[in-house]
C-alpha cells in the first residue's frame, strides 16, 4: 500500500486557505489608515495606470493621459493587488518548497545509486582479482602436470630400458 502524500495534501490545504486569508488581509489593510494611505492608494493608482495604459496600447489608442482614481477606487485596486500578491507568494513558496523537497529526494536517491554502483565496482574488482589468481594457479598446475607427464614418460622409458635383457647372451 502506497503512503499518503502528506506534503502535497498539506500544500493543497495551505493553497486553499490562502484565499480566505487573502480576503482577511485585504479587509484589514483597507481599515488600517496609515497602511491604506502609504501603500494601498499608491499601489492602486499605479495598478490602475498600468492597466489603462496596457488596454489602450493593445486597442491602438493614441490617448496618453490617465485620470487618477479617487481614494476609494485606488484603495480597492491596491487591496486587490495585495491579495493577489499574497496568493501568488504562497503559491510560489509552495512550488519552491516542493522543488527543494524533490531535489533533496533526487539527490538522496542518486547518492544511494552511486553507493550501490561503487559496491558493485568493488565486487567486480574483487572477482577480477580472484580470476587472475585462479588463472595463475591454473598455469602453475598445468606446468606441474606437463612436468609430471614428462617425468612419467622418462620413467617409462627407463623401465623399458631396464626390462631389456642385458648381457652377452641377450
Secondary structure, 3 states (H helix, E strand, C coil): CCCCCHHHHHHHHHHHHHHHHHHHHHHHHHHCHHHHHHHHHHHHHHHHHHHHHHHHHHHCCCCCCCCCCCHHHHHHHHHHHHHHHHHHHHHHHHHHHHHHHHHHHHHHHHHHHHHHHHHHHHHHHHHHHHHHHHHHHHHHHHHHHHHHHHHHHHHHHHHHHHHCCCCCCC
